[in-house]
Amino acid sequence: MKKVIALVTSLGLIVFFAASLMSCGKPKEETAIQVVESWLALVDDEKYLESWEGLASLFKKNVMKEAWVNDLNRFRKPLGKLLDRKLVNKQQAESAPEDPVGEYLIFQYETSFENKKSIVEAVSAIKDDDGKWRILGYGIQ
């Protein structure tokens, strides 16, 4: 009987710990990548106003919404439709001295558009004030 109780207790603990591990959030890189790629899809679909909502509060303090939309119309729209995008680099970044302390990640993609076959996109993400990953910067090289 003691063996059965020990076995049931052990199984209960295993189930509890497995459930605890499964309920923990995804690793930060996976979560941030999902946020970045969902945000990029908005930009790809020319939903520039909607993409504004995914920007970090720090970014929004420094760039007006109209300027953001105008910049994407000037620099991103002429590239045309997305043909292919591949994540080639991800790294954790340190905040610059003038930036608030926080978690920063930078993702680089090799991308091909209908009007530009080879380009590098860089997207930086930050864990925002509310604890959610948001876009801090976007660059096309």
C-alpha positions in Angstrom: 0.0 0.0 0.0 2.9 2.4 0.8 4.3 1.8 -2.6 1.0 2.6 -4.3 0.8 5.9 -2.3 4.4 6.8 -3.1 3.7 6.0 -6.8 0.5 8.1 -6.9 2.3 11.0 -5.1 5.2 10.8 -7.5 2.9 10.8 -10.5 1.0 13.7 -9.1 4.1 15.7 -8.6 5.3 14.9 -12.1 2.0 16.0 -13.6 2.1 19.2 -11.4 5.6 20.1 -12.5 4.9 19.3 -16.2 1.8 21.5 -16.1 3.8 24.3 -14.4 6.4 24.1 -17.1 3.8 24.1 -19.9 2.0 27.1 -18.4 5.2 29.1 -18.2 5.5 31.6 -21.1 7.4 30.7 -24.2 11.1 31.6 -24.2 11.4 35.3 -24.8 13.0 35.0 -28.2 10.2 32.8 -29.5 7.6 35.2 -28.2 9.5 38.3 -29.6 9.9 36.6 -33.0 6.1 35.9 -33.2 5.5 39.6 -32.3 8.0 40.8 -34.9 6.8 38.6 -37.7 3.1 39.5 -37.1 4.1 43.1 -37.1 6.1 42.7 -40.3 3.0 41.0 -41.9 1.1 44.3 -41.2 3.9 46.3 -42.9 3.9 43.8 -45.9 0.2 44.3 -46.3 0.6 48.1 -46.3 -1.3 48.3 -43.0 0.9 51.1 -41.8 -1.6 52.7 -39.4 -2.1 49.3 -37.8 1.6 48.7 -37.6 1.8 51.9 -35.5 -0.1 50.1 -32.7 2.7 47.5 -32.5 5.4 50.1 -31.8 6.9 50.6 -28.4 5.9 53.5 -26.3 9.5 54.8 -26.4 9.3 54.9 -30.3 5.9 56.6 -30.3 7.3 59.3 -28.0 9.9 60.2 -30.6 8.1 59.7 -33.9 4.6 61.0 -34.9 2.1 58.6 -36.4 1.9 60.6 -39.6 5.7 60.6 -40.0 5.7 56.9 -39.5 3.2 56.3 -42.2 4.9 58.7 -44.6 8.3 57.0 -44.1 6.8 53.6 -44.8 5.1 55.0 -47.9 8.4 56.5 -49.1 10.8 53.7 -48.2 9.0 50.4 -47.8 6.1 50.6 -50.3 8.3 51.0 -53.4 10.0 47.7 -52.7 6.8 45.9 -53.7 5.3 42.6 -52.5 7.3 40.3 -50.2 8.7 37.3 -52.1 10.8 35.7 -49.3 12.0 36.5 -45.8 14.4 34.4 -43.7 15.6 35.1 -40.2 19.4 35.0 -40.3 20.4 36.6 -37.0 19.0 37.3 -33.6 20.8 38.8 -30.7 20.2 40.3 -27.3 21.2 43.9 -27.2 22.3 46.2 -24.4 20.5 49.5 -24.0 22.5 52.6 -25.0 23.3 55.0 -22.1 20.5 57.3 -23.2 17.9 54.5 -23.4 15.9 53.1 -20.5 17.2 49.9 -19.1 15.2 47.0 -20.5 15.2 43.8 -22.5 16.1 44.5 -26.2 16.4 42.0 -29.0 17.5 42.6 -32.6 16.4 40.4 -35.5 17.9 40.4 -39.0 16.2 39.0 -42.0 17.4 38.3 -45.5 14.5 39.5 -47.6 13.5 39.5 -51.2 10.8 41.9 -52.6 9.5 42.1 -56.1 11.4 45.3 -56.8 14.5 44.6 -54.7 15.7 41.0 -54.8 18.2 41.1 -51.9 17.8 43.3 -48.8 18.5 43.0 -45.1 15.7 44.1 -42.7 16.6 44.8 -39.1 13.9 44.9 -36.5 14.5 45.7 -32.9 12.1 44.7 -30.2 11.8 45.8 -26.5 9.8 44.5 -23.7 7.5 47.6 -23.2 6.2 49.2 -20.0 3.3 46.7 -19.9 5.6 43.7 -20.2 4.7 42.9 -23.8 7.2 42.8 -26.7 6.8 45.7 -29.1 8.8 47.1 -32.0 11.4 49.7 -31.2 13.0 50.1 -34.6 12.8 49.0 -38.2 15.5 49.4 -40.8 16.1 48.4 -44.4 19.6 48.1 -45.7 
